Amino acid sequence: MTDELSFLRQQARTQRFTLGTPREFRVSPDGTRLLFLRAESGTDRRNSLWELDLGKGTETKIVDAAELLPGEEELPPEERARRERARESAGGVVGYAVDDEFRLAAFSLSGKLYTVDLATREVTERVGTSVVDPRPNPAGTHVAYVRDRRLRVIDLASGTDEVLIGEDGDDIAWGLAEFIAAEELGRARGYWWSPEGTSVLVERTDRSGVPRWTISDPAHPDAAPTTVAYPAAGTTNVGVSLSLVGLDGLRVDVERDDWEYLVAVHWSAGGPPLIAVQPRDQRELAIYAIDPVDGSTKLLHTETDEHWVEVVQGVPAWTSDGRLVHVSAADGSHRLVIDGEPVTGSGLQVRSVLHVGAEVLFSASADDPTQIHVYRTGAGGVTRLSATDGVHIGAGTAEVTVLSSWSLRHAGPKVSVLRDGEPVATVESYPADPGLEPAPEWLTVGERGLRAALLLPTGYRPEDGKLPVLLDPYGGPHAQRVLQSRNAFLTSQWLADQGFAVLVADGRGTPGRGPAWEKAIVRELAEVTLTDQVDALHAVAAEHPELDLGRVAIRGWSYGGYLSALAVLRRPDVFHAAVAGAPVTDWSLYDTHYTERYLGVPGEEPESYERNSLIASAPELRRALLIVHGLADDNVFVAHALRLSSELLAAGRPHVFLPLAGATHMTPQAEEVAENLMKVQIGWIKRELEAAAR
């Protein structure tokens, strides 16, 4: 038991063994230096800013977070919200921005704004409180940031700090990404400097029409509740508009069509500002160029789909010589398009665009969706830069590329720097040793070729007898569990070592297998994703007699929690117990962009919401169900779990509800809570499966 406790505590302490790994890479324009963030060890939460000299191979700490802030961080509410949307749980310097010439970097730490001279290493505190998203202009003469929902700018020569644009009132904000942008669109920014650094394209948000939801802390009844603007399906979204504002205060409003969502913004020397926008139904994505003189827009490209147009990170963008880059769905693939011509073939699924300069750096999967590789374009066509099997995360440029390579062969990433595809340096990584080595059996099963992994207890032999089965899925859109990375299976192997055959399967709707695969879930989230989990289980059990189908449990968080509760509600013939963590139980309580993409608008398609609701199925519960939910969750509100629990009680269906005081949508980080929460789940599952087998 000591080893078990050690792993669980260490997993929480190391934030799932990610601390100590380098990230947020920036390559200098001349390709000689690399900036990145990294903590001192696998248990240190404070990231500092480092520089690697690519010629000498030496690392230098540019900003020491512990020296600047020896105590605890105090974050403004907007920064706490930004980190929750980004699932950021580390501390210290968690983000930074640089000027074009790599002379200056700006960052926030505990709500304070700092700049660092990258030549002299001199760190200067510029603002003492409530700073969000500081960014120097490309010329390195000014730094913009957001405070009190206003965009401010510091003139570094004079030291003046002035409001560039803002308004009174709690509902209006300038320069901040709204909830939908940060949670669903992958857009964390709300302002963008012009290439010459004399003006800013700024987002204005108005949340006055958005429903207000309340989060309270029953464990502390003396604490005031928090009210948030939450755009639930079918309700009003935040109003979003754009303005161009010069450092001289001159403002030009950007022409706005009837679009609902500001998906992406790009502004570089390659051309005028670009925006990608979507209507409410998401069946179109339009790319416009903005005239920075008068704010008028010109339509450059429109992508349409009968269901929805998938958002791909990093596009649209201009190449340095003015060619438009975007991603289109064609011939069964997400294809990279430059200047109107597809440059990737139909067998490559582009996942994200990482950098656009003279050429394009991007990530994609080929015929194996369990692997992600990094590619670049060039005169000779498309070249794969990542050489080994696994999951590779790319950064930098097509010419000087940083590869963070995750593999089944090692824990944590191996980080290398390539120049024109050839290794020139490595970046040190200090993740903690998990102390266990997952041994997944790689499977492709069923008529749909579902990708799955089966993990058995370490040292298991067939003569040891049949094993109870535990499914450990996410199972929903935009996320994969079956990836060729050791870290992806650490928890699953630990679960297997508690005496289970653990099955992890990715069904329809998960990324990496093309538009048709992703869109098979339209209007049928429940039916399709649950069917694929059941099919995977039966297909694997047919080949592995050690799996005991008389004892089957399932556990998951978020969409995985929804899928787990769904399993015992709709397929009690297959599943005997479920742990549902932070489940969406009533899709009308979840946000607009995600939910309406798959189920439509509630008022127009109520049957779609009814068909996919856990609430509607509550009277059918015949199996054991444990519901776990954080009371401070502002993504999947605890109302989901409470309404399901109330409906189950009204129907006379026994169940267990475990509330987590103070916990958000991210799983608990406190070591003792994380450890005991897992122990409670495993103990409960074992007892319920034993009871089911009697």
C-alpha positions as CSV (number, residue, x, y, z in Angstrom):
1,M,0.0,0.0,0.0
2,T,2.9,2.4,0.6
3,D,3.8,2.3,-3.1
4,E,0.2,3.0,-4.0
5,L,0.0,6.0,-1.7
6,S,3.3,7.2,-3.0
7,F,2.2,7.2,-6.6
8,L,-1.1,9.1,-5.9
9,R,0.5,11.7,-3.8
10,Q,3.4,12.1,-6.2
11,Q,1.0,12.4,-9.1
12,A,-0.8,15.3,-7.3
13,R,2.4,16.9,-6.2
14,T,3.9,16.9,-9.7
15,Q,0.7,17.9,-11.4
16,R,0.5,14.6,-13.2
17,F,4.3,14.5,-13.7
18,T,4.4,17.7,-15.9
19,L,6.3,20.0,-13.5
20,G,9.9,20.4,-14.5
21,T,9.2,20.0,-18.2
22,P,10.1,23.0,-20.5
23,R,7.4,24.8,-22.4
24,E,6.4,28.1,-24.1
25,F,9.3,28.2,-26.5
26,R,10.2,31.3,-28.5
27,V,13.0,31.4,-31.1
28,S,15.0,34.6,-31.7
29,P,14.8,36.1,-35.2
30,D,18.4,35.2,-36.0
31,G,17.8,31.6,-34.8
32,T,20.6,31.7,-32.2
33,R,18.6,31.8,-29.0
34,L,15.7,30.0,-27.5
35,L,13.5,31.3,-24.6
36,F,11.4,28.9,-22.6
37,L,9.7,28.4,-19.2
38,R,10.7,25.6,-16.8
39,A,10.5,24.9,-13.1
40,E,13.6,23.8,-11.2
41,S,12.4,20.2,-10.5
42,G,9.6,17.8,-11.0
43,T,8.0,19.0,-7.7
44,D,8.6,22.8,-8.1
45,R,5.4,24.7,-9.2
46,R,7.2,27.9,-10.0
47,N,8.2,28.4,-13.6
48,S,11.1,30.7,-14.4
49,L,12.2,32.2,-17.7
50,W,15.3,30.6,-19.3
51,E,17.4,31.1,-22.4
52,L,19.3,28.5,-24.4
53,D,22.2,29.6,-26.5
54,L,21.8,27.3,-29.5
55,G,25.4,27.7,-30.6
56,K,27.1,27.0,-27.2
57,G,24.3,24.7,-25.9
58,T,24.3,26.6,-22.5
59,E,21.2,27.5,-20.5
60,T,20.8,30.7,-18.5
61,K,18.1,31.6,-16.1
62,I,16.8,35.0,-17.2
63,V,14.0,35.5,-14.6
64,D,14.1,33.6,-11.2
65,A,10.4,33.4,-10.1
66,A,11.3,32.3,-6.6
67,E,13.6,35.3,-6.2
68,L,11.0,37.8,-7.4
69,L,8.2,36.2,-5.4
70,P,9.3,34.1,-2.4
71,G,5.7,33.9,-1.0
72,E,2.4,32.9,-2.4
73,E,0.8,34.4,-5.5
74,E,-2.2,36.7,-5.4
75,L,-4.0,36.8,-8.7
76,P,-6.6,39.2,-10.0
77,P,-10.0,37.5,-10.7
78,E,-9.5,37.8,-14.5
79,E,-6.2,36.0,-14.3
80,R,-7.6,33.2,-12.2
81,A,-10.4,32.8,-14.7
82,R,-7.9,32.8,-17.6
83,R,-5.9,30.0,-15.9
84,E,-9.0,28.0,-15.2
85,R,-10.0,28.1,-18.9
86,A,-6.4,27.1,-19.9
87,R,-6.4,24.4,-17.2
88,E,-3.2,26.0,-15.9
89,S,-2.3,24.9,-12.4
90,A,1.4,25.7,-12.3
91,G,2.7,29.0,-10.9
92,G,5.5,31.5,-11.2
93,V,5.9,32.8,-14.8
94,V,3.2,30.9,-16.7
95,G,3.3,33.1,-19.8
96,Y,5.4,35.8,-21.4
97,A,5.6,37.8,-24.7
98,V,8.6,39.3,-26.5
99,D,9.2,42.1,-29.0
100,D,10.2,41.3,-32.6
101,E,13.9,41.8,-32.1
102,F,14.1,39.7,-28.8
103,R,15.3,42.7,-26.8
104,L,12.5,42.8,-24.3
105,A,10.1,40.3,-22.6
106,A,7.1,41.1,-20.5
107,F,5.3,38.9,-18.0
108,S,3.1,39.0,-15.0
109,L,3.8,37.4,-11.6
110,S,1.3,37.5,-8.8
111,G,-0.6,40.2,-10.6
112,K,2.4,42.5,-11.1
113,L,3.8,43.5,-14.5
114,Y,7.5,43.0,-15.1
115,T,9.8,43.5,-18.1
116,V,13.2,42.0,-18.6
117,D,16.0,43.3,-20.8
118,L,17.1,40.2,-22.6
119,A,20.6,41.6,-23.2
120,T,21.4,42.9,-19.7
121,R,19.0,40.5,-17.8
122,E,17.7,43.5,-15.8
123,V,14.2,42.9,-14.5
124,T,12.0,45.9,-13.8
125,E,8.7,46.0,-12.0
126,R,6.3,48.3,-14.0
127,V,2.9,47.8,-12.4
128,G,2.2,46.6,-8.9
129,T,-1.2,45.0,-9.1
130,S,-4.1,43.4,-11.0
131,V,-2.3,43.0,-14.3
132,V,-3.5,40.6,-17.0
133,D,-1.8,39.5,-20.3
134,P,1.0,42.0,-20.7
135,R,2.5,42.2,-24.2
136,P,5.3,44.5,-25.6
137,N,4.7,46.0,-29.1
138,P,6.8,44.6,-31.9
139,A,9.2,47.6,-31.7
140,G,9.8,47.1,-28.0
141,T,8.9,50.7,-27.1
142,H,5.5,50.1,-25.3
143,V,3.9,47.4,-23.2
144,A,0.1,46.9,-23.2
145,Y,-1.8,45.1,-20.5
146,V,-5.4,44.8,-19.1
147,R,-6.4,46.0,-15.7
148,D,-9.9,46.6,-14.4
149,R,-11.3,45.6,-17.8
150,R,-9.5,48.4,-19.6
151,L,-6.6,48.2,-22.0
152,R,-3.6,50.2,-20.8
153,V,-0.2,51.0,-22.4
154,I,3.1,51.9,-20.8
155,D,5.5,54.1,-22.8
156,L,8.9,52.6,-21.7
157,A,10.9,55.7,-22.6
158,S,8.8,58.1,-20.6
159,G,7.3,55.7,-18.0
160,T,3.8,57.0,-18.6
161,D,1.0,54.5,-18.0
162,E,-2.3,55.4,-19.5
163,V,-5.7,53.9,-20.4
164,L,-5.7,53.3,-24.1
165,I,-9.4,52.4,-24.2
166,G,-12.0,51.4,-21.6
167,E,-15.5,52.1,-20.3
168,D,-17.2,52.3,-17.0
169,G,-19.4,49.4,-15.8
170,D,-18.8,45.8,-14.9
171,D,-20.3,44.4,-18.1
172,I,-17.9,46.0,-20.6
173,A,-14.3,44.8,-21.0
174,W,-11.6,45.8,-23.5
175,G,-8.7,43.4,-24.3
176,L,-10.0,40.3,-22.6
177,A,-11.1,37.1,-24.3
178,E,-14.6,36.1,-23.4
179,F,-15.6,32.7,-21.8
180,I,-16.5,31.0,-25.1
181,A,-13.3,32.1,-26.8
182,A,-11.1,30.8,-24.0
183,E,-13.1,27.7,-23.1
184,E,-14.1,26.4,-26.6
185,L,-12.2,28.3,-29.3
186,G,-8.7,28.1,-27.9
187,R,-8.3,31.9,-28.1
188,A,-6.9,33.3,-24.9
189,R,-6.1,36.8,-26.2
190,G,-8.2,39.9,-26.5
191,Y,-5.9,42.4,-28.3
192,W,-3.2,42.3,-31.0
193,W,-0.4,44.8,-31.8
194,S,0.0,46.1,-35.3
195,P,3.3,45.0,-37.0
196,E,4.8,48.4,-36.6
197,G,3.7,48.7,-33.0
198,T,1.7,52.0,-33.3
199,S,-1.8,50.7,-33.0
200,V,-3.8,47.8,-31.4
201,L,-6.7,45.7,-32.6
202,V,-8.8,45.4,-29.5
203,E,-11.7,43.2,-28.6
204,R,-14.7,44.8,-26.8
205,T,-17.0,42.4,-24.9
206,D,-20.4,43.2,-23.5
207,R,-21.9,40.6,-21.2
208,S,-25.0,42.6,-20.1
209,G,-27.4,40.2,-21.9
210,V,-25.7,37.0,-20.6
211,P,-27.5,35.0,-17.9
212,R,-26.0,35.3,-14.4
213,W,-25.3,32.1,-12.5
214,T,-24.1,31.9,-8.9
215,I,-21.4,29.8,-7.3
216,S,-21.5,29.6,-3.5
217,D,-19.3,27.8,-1.0
218,P,-21.6,25.9,1.4
219,A,-18.6,24.9,3.5
220,H,-18.1,28.6,4.2
221,P,-21.5,30.2,4.6
222,D,-19.9,33.5,5.7
223,A,-18.2,33.9,2.2
224,A,-20.1,35.9,-0.4
225,P,-21.2,34.0,-3.5
226,T,-19.6,34.6,-6.8
227,T,-21.8,35.6,-9.8
228,V,-20.6,34.8,-13.3
229,A,-22.0,35.4,-16.7
230,Y,-22.6,32.0,-18.2
231,P,-23.9,31.6,-21.8
232,A,-25.9,28.4,-21.5
233,A,-27.2,26.7,-24.6
234,G,-30.0,28.6,-26.2
235,T,-29.3,31.8,-24.2
236,T,-27.5,35.1,-25.1
237,N,-23.8,35.1,-25.8
238,V,-21.4,37.8,-24.9
239,G,-21.5,40.6,-27.5
240,V,-18.1,40.9,-29.2
241,S,-16.8,43.7,-31.4
242,L,-13.4,45.0,-32.5
243,S,-11.8,48.4,-32.8
244,L,-8.5,49.7,-34.0
245,V,-6.9,52.1,-31.5
246,G,-3.8,54.1,-32.2
247,L,-1.3,55.0,-29.5
248,D,-2.4,58.6,-30.2
249,G,-6.0,57.6,-29.1
250,L,-7.5,57.6,-32.6
251,R,-10.2,54.9,-32.7
252,V,-11.7,53.1,-35.8
253,D,-14.4,50.6,-35.2
254,V,-14.3,47.4,-37.3
255,E,-17.2,46.7,-39.6
256,R,-19.3,43.9,-38.1
257,D,-21.5,41.5,-40.0
258,D,-24.0,39.2,-38.4
259,W,-21.4,36.8,-37.0
260,E,-21.8,35.4,-33.5
261,Y,-18.3,34.1,-32.7
262,L,-14.9,35.7,-33.1
263,V,-12.9,32.6,-33.6
264,A,-9.4,33.8,-34.4
265,V,-7.3,37.0,-35.1
266,H,-4.0,37.3,-36.8
267,W,-1.9,40.4,-37.6
268,S,1.5,40.3,-39.1
269,A,3.7,42.0,-41.6
270,G,2.5,39.6,-44.3
271,G,-0.8,41.5,-44.7
272,P,-3.7,43.4,-43.1
273,P,-5.4,42.1,-39.9
274,L,-7.3,38.8,-40.4
275,I,-10.3,37.5,-38.5
276,A,-12.1,34.2,-38.7
277,V,-15.8,34.3,-37.5
278,Q,-18.7,32.0,-37.2
279,P,-22.5,32.4,-37.1
280,R,-24.5,30.9,-34.2
281,D,-25.1,27.6,-36.0
282,Q,-21.3,27.2,-36.8
283,R,-22.0,25.8,-40.3
284,E,-19.8,28.5,-41.8
285,L,-16.4,29.9,-41.0
286,A,-15.6,33.1,-42.8
287,I,-12.1,34.7,-43.1
288,Y,-12.0,38.5,-43.5
289,A,-9.2,41.0,-44.0
290,I,-9.6,44.3,-42.1
291,D,-8.6,47.7,-43.6
292,P,-6.8,49.3,-40.7
293,V,-7.5,52.8,-42.1
294,D,-11.3,52.7,-42.0
295,G,-12.2,49.4,-40.4
296,S,-13.9,47.9,-43.4
297,T,-13.7,44.2,-44.1
298,K,-13.1,42.1,-47.2
299,L,-14.2,38.5,-47.4
300,L,-11.3,36.3,-48.4
301,H,-12.5,32.7,-47.9
302,T,-15.6,30.9,-46.6
303,E,-15.7,27.3,-45.4
304,T,-19.1,25.6,-45.0
305,D,-20.4,22.3,-43.7
306,E,-23.9,20.8,-43.2
307,H,-23.2,20.2,-39.6
308,W,-20.4,22.5,-38.4
309,V,-17.0,23.8,-39.5
310,E,-14.2,22.5,-37.2
311,V,-12.0,25.2,-35.6
312,V,-8.3,24.5,-36.2
313,Q,-5.8,26.4,-34.0
314,G,-3.2,28.7,-35.6
315,V,-5.2,29.8,-38.7
316,P,-6.0,32.0,-40.6
317,A,-2.6,33.6,-41.0
318,W,-0.4,35.3,-43.6
319,T,3.0,33.9,-44.7
320,S,5.7,36.5,-44.6
321,D,5.3,37.0,-48.4
322,G,1.6,37.6,-48.1
323,R,0.0,34.1,-48.9
324,L,-3.1,33.2,-47.0
325,V,-2.9,30.0,-44.9
326,H,-6.0,28.2,-43.7
327,V,-7.3,24.6,-43.1
328,S,-10.1,23.1,-45.2
329,A,-12.0,19.9,-44.9
330,A,-11.8,18.1,-48.2
331,D,-11.4,14.5,-49.5
332,G,-12.0,13.1,-46.0
333,S,-9.2,15.1,-44.4
334,H,-8.4,18.4,-42.7
335,R,-6.0,19.8,-45.3
336,L,-3.5,22.7,-45.1
337,V,-4.2,25.3,-47.8
338,I,-1.7,28.0,-48.8
339,D,-2.7,30.7,-51.3
340,G,-5.7,28.6,-52.3
341,E,-3.8,25.4,-53.0
342,P,-3.9,22.3,-50.7
343,V,-0.4,21.4,-49.7
344,T,-1.2,18.3,-47.7
345,G,-2.6,15.1,-49.1
346,S,-5.9,13.4,-48.3
347,G,-4.1,10.9,-45.9
348,L,-2.9,13.6,-43.5
349,Q,-5.1,15.0,-40.8
350,V,-3.9,18.5,-39.9
351,R,-4.4,19.1,-36.2
352,S,-3.0,22.6,-35.6
353,V,-0.8,25.2,-37.3
354,L,2.1,26.0,-35.0
355,H,3.8,28.9,-36.8
356,V,3.5,30.7,-40.1
357,G,6.5,32.6,-41.5
358,A,8.2,32.1,-44.8
359,E,7.0,28.5,-44.5
360,V,4.5,26.8,-42.3
361,L,5.0,24.5,-39.2
362,F,2.1,22.3,-38.3
363,S,1.1,19.1,-36.5
364,A,-0.9,16.3,-38.1
365,S,-1.7,12.6,-37.9
366,A,-1.3,10.2,-40.8
367,D,-2.9,6.7,-40.9
368,D,-2.3,6.1,-37.2
369,P,-4.4,8.6,-35.0
370,T,-2.5,7.5,-31.9
371,Q,0.5,9.4,-33.1
372,I,0.9,13.1,-33.7
373,H,3.9,14.4,-35.7
374,V,5.3,17.8,-36.6
375,Y,5.7,18.8,-40.3
376,R,7.0,21.8,-42.3
377,T,6.3,23.0,-45.7
378,G,9.1,24.0,-48.1
379,A,10.2,24.1,-51.7
380,G,10.3,20.3,-51.9
381,G,6.8,19.9,-50.4
382,V,5.8,18.7,-46.9
383,T,8.5,17.2,-44.7
384,R,8.0,15.3,-41.4
385,L,10.4,16.6,-38.7
386,S,9.6,14.2,-35.9
387,A,11.4,11.0,-36.5
388,T,10.3,8.6,-33.7
389,D,7.0,7.1,-32.9
390,G,4.9,9.0,-30.4
391,V,3.2,12.3,-29.7
392,H,5.2,15.3,-30.7
393,I,4.4,18.9,-29.8
394,G,6.1,21.5,-32.0
395,A,7.1,25.1,-31.5
396,G,9.4,27.7,-32.9
397,T,9.5,28.0,-36.7
398,A,9.8,25.8,-39.8
399,E,13.5,26.7,-39.9
400,V,14.3,26.4,-36.2
401,T,11.9,23.9,-34.6
402,V,11.5,22.8,-31.0
403,L,10.1,19.2,-30.6
404,S,8.7,18.0,-27.3
405,S,8.5,14.3,-27.9
406,W,6.4,12.0,-25.7
407,S,6.7,8.3,-26.2
408,L,5.8,4.9,-24.7
409,R,9.5,4.3,-24.2
410,H,10.1,7.0,-21.6
411,A,8.3,9.2,-19.0
412,G,8.1,12.9,-19.7
413,P,9.2,14.6,-22.9
414,K,12.5,14.6,-24.7
415,V,13.0,18.1,-26.0
416,S,15.2,18.8,-29.0
417,V,15.9,21.7,-31.3
418,L,16.2,21.2,-35.0
419,R,17.7,23.6,-37.6
420,D,16.3,22.8,-41.0
421,G,15.4,19.4,-39.7
422,E,18.8,18.5,-38.2
423,P,19.3,18.3,-34.4
424,V,21.4,21.1,-33.0
425,A,20.6,21.2,-29.3
426,T,18.5,19.7,-26.5
427,V,16.6,21.3,-23.7
428,E,16.9,19.8,-20.2
429,S,13.7,18.3,-18.7
430,Y,13.3,17.4,-15.0
431,P,10.0,15.5,-14.6
432,A,9.7,13.3,-11.5
433,D,10.0,9.6,-12.0
434,P,6.4,8.1,-11.7
435,G,7.8,4.9,-10.3
436,L,5.7,2.7,-12.6
437,E,5.9,1.7,-16.2
438,P,2.6,1.3,-18.1
439,A,2.4,-1.7,-20.3
440,P,-0.6,-1.1,-22.6
441,E,-1.5,-3.6,-25.2
442,W,-2.2,-1.7,-28.4
443,L,-5.5,-2.7,-30.1
444,T,-7.6,-1.9,-33.1
445,V,-11.0,-3.5,-32.6
446,G,-14.5,-3.9,-34.0
447,E,-16.0,-3.1,-37.4
448,R,-15.1,0.6,-37.0
449,G,-11.4,-0.1,-36.1
450,L,-11.7,1.6,-32.7
451,R,-8.3,2.4,-31.2
452,A,-8.0,1.0,-27.7
453,A,-5.4,0.1,-25.1
454,L,-5.7,-2.8,-22.5
455,L,-3.7,-2.7,-19.3
456,L,-3.5,-5.6,-16.9
457,P,-2.0,-5.7,-13.4
458,T,1.8,-5.8,-13.4
459,G,2.9,-9.4,-13.3
460,Y,-0.6,-10.8,-14.0
461,R,-0.7,-14.4,-15.2
462,P,-3.8,-16.1,-16.7
463,E,-3.7,-18.7,-13.9
464,D,-4.4,-15.8,-11.5
465,G,-8.0,-15.9,-12.5
466,K,-10.4,-13.6,-14.3
467,L,-10.2,-9.8,-13.7
468,P,-13.0,-7.3,-13.1
469,V,-13.0,-4.8,-15.9
470,L,-12.7,-1.0,-15.5
471,L,-13.3,1.3,-18.5
472,D,-11.3,4.5,-18.2
473,P,-12.5,6.8,-21.1
474,Y,-12.9,10.4,-22.0
475,G,-14.9,9.4,-25.1
476,G,-16.1,12.7,-26.3
477,P,-15.1,15.3,-28.9
478,H,-11.8,17.2,-29.0
479,A,-9.9,14.8,-26.8
480,Q,-8.0,11.5,-27.1
481,R,-7.0,9.0,-24.5
482,V,-5.3,6.4,-26.7
483,L,-2.1,8.2,-27.6
484,Q,1.4,6.7,-27.8
485,S,2.7,8.5,-24.7
486,R,3.7,6.7,-21.5
487,N,2.3,9.6,-19.4
488,A,-1.1,9.1,-20.9
489,F,-1.4,5.7,-19.2
490,L,0.1,6.3,-15.8
491,T,-3.2,6.5,-14.0
492,S,-4.7,3.6,-16.0
493,Q,-1.7,1.4,-15.1
494,W,-2.1,2.3,-11.4
495,L,-5.7,1.4,-11.6
496,A,-4.9,-1.9,-13.3
497,D,-2.4,-2.6,-10.5
498,Q,-5.3,-2.4,-8.0
499,G,-6.6,-5.6,-9.6
500,F,-8.5,-4.6,-12.7
501,A,-8.3,-5.1,-16.5
502,V,-8.4,-1.5,-17.5
503,L,-9.7,-0.6,-21.0
504,V,-9.2,2.8,-22.6
505,A,-10.9,3.3,-26.0
506,D,-11.5,6.3,-28.3
507,G,-14.7,6.2,-30.3
508,R,-16.3,8.3,-32.9
509,G,-16.1,12.0,-32.3
510,T,-12.5,12.0,-31.1
511,P,-9.9,13.8,-33.3
512,G,-7.3,12.5,-35.6
513,R,-9.4,10.4,-38.0
514,G,-11.0,13.0,-40.2
515,P,-14.2,15.1,-40.5
516,A,-16.6,12.2,-41.1
517,W,-15.4,10.4,-37.9
518,E,-15.7,13.6,-35.9
519,K,-19.2,14.3,-37.1
520,A,-20.7,10.9,-36.6
521,I,-21.9,12.2,-33.2
522,V,-24.1,15.0,-34.5
523,R,-27.4,15.0,-32.5
524,E,-26.4,11.6,-31.1
525,L,-23.7,12.2,-28.5
526,A,-25.2,9.6,-26.1
527,E,-26.0,6.8,-28.5
528,V,-22.8,6.9,-30.6
529,T,-20.2,7.4,-27.9
530,L,-21.8,4.8,-25.6
531,T,-22.1,2.3,-28.4
532,D,-18.5,2.6,-29.2
533,Q,-17.4,1.9,-25.6
534,V,-19.6,-1.1,-25.4
535,D,-18.4,-2.4,-28.8
536,A,-14.8,-1.9,-27.8
537,L,-15.4,-3.8,-24.5
538,H,-17.1,-6.8,-26.2
539,A,-14.5,-7.0,-29.0
540,V,-11.6,-7.0,-26.6
541,A,-13.2,-9.5,-24.2
542,A,-13.7,-11.8,-27.2
543,E,-10.0,-12.0,-27.6
544,H,-9.1,-11.8,-23.9
545,P,-10.9,-14.4,-21.8
546,E,-9.3,-13.0,-18.6
547,L,-11.8,-10.2,-18.7
548,D,-14.8,-10.9,-16.5
549,L,-17.9,-9.4,-18.1
550,G,-19.9,-10.2,-15.0
551,R,-17.9,-7.4,-13.2
552,V,-17.6,-4.3,-15.3
553,A,-17.2,-0.7,-14.0
554,I,-16.5,2.6,-15.7
555,R,-15.1,5.9,-14.4
556,G,-14.5,9.3,-16.0
557,W,-14.4,13.1,-15.6
558,S,-16.2,15.8,-17.5
559,Y,-17.4,14.2,-20.8
560,G,-16.0,10.9,-19.3
561,G,-18.2,11.5,-16.3
562,Y,-21.2,12.0,-18.5
563,L,-20.4,8.8,-20.4
564,S,-19.9,6.9,-17.2
565,A,-23.3,7.8,-15.8
566,L,-24.8,7.2,-19.2
567,A,-23.4,3.7,-19.2
568,V,-25.2,2.5,-16.0
569,L,-28.4,4.3,-16.9
570,R,-28.7,3.0,-20.5
571,R,-26.7,-0.2,-20.5
572,P,-27.2,-1.9,-17.1
573,D,-26.8,-5.2,-19.0
574,V,-23.2,-4.4,-19.6
575,F,-22.1,-2.0,-16.7
576,H,-22.5,-2.8,-13.1
577,A,-21.0,0.4,-11.5
578,A,-20.0,3.8,-12.5
579,V,-18.1,6.8,-11.1
580,A,-19.2,10.0,-12.8
581,G,-16.9,13.0,-12.1
582,A,-18.2,16.5,-13.0
583,P,-20.7,15.1,-15.5
584,V,-22.8,17.2,-17.8
585,T,-26.3,15.8,-16.9
586,D,-28.5,18.3,-18.7
587,W,-27.1,19.7,-21.9
588,S,-29.3,22.8,-21.7
589,L,-27.1,23.8,-18.8
590,Y,-23.9,23.7,-20.8
591,D,-22.4,26.4,-22.9
592,T,-23.6,27.6,-26.3
593,H,-20.7,26.9,-28.7
594,Y,-19.9,23.4,-27.6
595,T,-23.5,22.2,-27.0
596,E,-25.2,23.8,-30.0
597,R,-22.5,22.5,-32.3
598,Y,-23.6,18.9,-31.6
599,L,-27.2,19.2,-30.5
600,G,-28.6,22.3,-32.0
601,V,-30.5,25.1,-30.2
602,P,-32.7,23.8,-27.4
603,G,-35.8,25.8,-28.4
604,E,-35.6,24.5,-32.0
605,E,-34.6,20.8,-31.3
606,P,-35.8,19.9,-27.8
607,E,-36.0,16.3,-28.7
608,S,-32.2,16.3,-29.3
609,Y,-31.6,17.6,-25.7
610,E,-34.1,15.1,-24.3
611,R,-32.5,12.2,-26.1
612,N,-29.0,13.0,-24.8
613,S,-30.0,14.0,-21.3
614,L,-29.0,12.0,-18.2
615,I,-31.9,13.6,-16.3
616,A,-34.4,12.0,-18.6
617,S,-32.9,8.6,-18.0
618,A,-32.7,8.9,-14.2
619,P,-35.7,6.7,-13.4
620,E,-34.0,3.8,-15.3
621,L,-31.0,3.5,-12.9
622,R,-30.6,-0.1,-11.8
623,R,-26.9,-0.1,-11.1
624,A,-24.5,1.5,-8.6
625,L,-23.6,5.2,-9.4
626,L,-21.2,7.4,-7.5
627,I,-21.4,11.1,-8.6
628,V,-18.4,13.4,-7.8
629,H,-18.5,17.2,-8.4
630,G,-16.6,20.3,-7.4
631,L,-18.8,23.0,-5.8
632,A,-16.7,25.8,-7.3
633,D,-16.9,24.4,-10.9
634,D,-17.7,27.3,-13.3
635,N,-17.5,25.2,-16.5
636,V,-19.8,22.2,-15.6
637,F,-21.7,23.8,-12.7
638,V,-22.6,21.6,-9.7
639,A,-26.2,22.1,-10.7
640,H,-25.7,19.3,-13.1
641,A,-24.9,16.8,-10.4
642,L,-27.5,18.2,-8.0
643,R,-30.3,17.9,-10.6
644,L,-29.4,14.4,-11.4
645,S,-29.2,13.4,-7.8
646,S,-32.6,15.0,-7.1
647,E,-34.2,13.2,-10.0
648,L,-32.7,9.9,-8.9
649,L,-34.0,10.5,-5.4
650,A,-37.5,11.4,-6.7
651,A,-37.5,8.2,-8.7
652,G,-36.4,6.1,-5.6
653,R,-33.0,5.2,-7.2
654,P,-30.2,4.8,-4.6
655,H,-26.9,6.5,-5.5
656,V,-24.0,8.2,-3.8
657,F,-23.1,11.9,-4.2
658,L,-19.7,13.2,-3.2
659,P,-19.3,17.0,-3.3
660,L,-15.8,18.5,-3.3
661,A,-15.7,21.8,-1.4
662,G,-13.8,24.5,-3.2
663,A,-12.9,22.3,-6.2
664,T,-13.2,23.7,-9.7
665,H,-13.5,21.7,-13.0
666,M,-9.9,20.7,-12.7
667,T,-9.4,17.7,-10.6
668,P,-8.3,18.4,-7.0
669,Q,-4.7,19.4,-6.6
670,A,-4.2,19.0,-2.9
671,E,-2.2,15.8,-2.4
672,E,-4.2,14.3,0.4
673,V,-7.5,15.1,-1.3
674,A,-6.4,13.8,-4.7
675,E,-5.1,10.6,-3.0
676,N,-8.1,10.0,-0.9
677,L,-10.5,10.8,-3.7
678,M,-9.0,8.0,-5.8
679,K,-8.9,5.6,-2.9
680,V,-12.6,6.2,-2.2
681,Q,-13.5,5.6,-5.9
682,I,-11.5,2.3,-6.1
683,G,-12.8,1.0,-2.8
684,W,-16.4,1.8,-3.8
685,I,-16.0,0.2,-7.2
686,K,-14.6,-3.0,-5.7
687,R,-17.4,-3.3,-3.2
688,E,-20.1,-2.7,-5.8
689,L,-18.5,-5.2,-8.3
690,E,-18.3,-7.8,-5.6
691,A,-21.9,-7.2,-4.8
692,A,-22.9,-7.5,-8.4
693,A,-21.1,-10.8,-8.8
694,R,-22.9,-12.4,-5.9
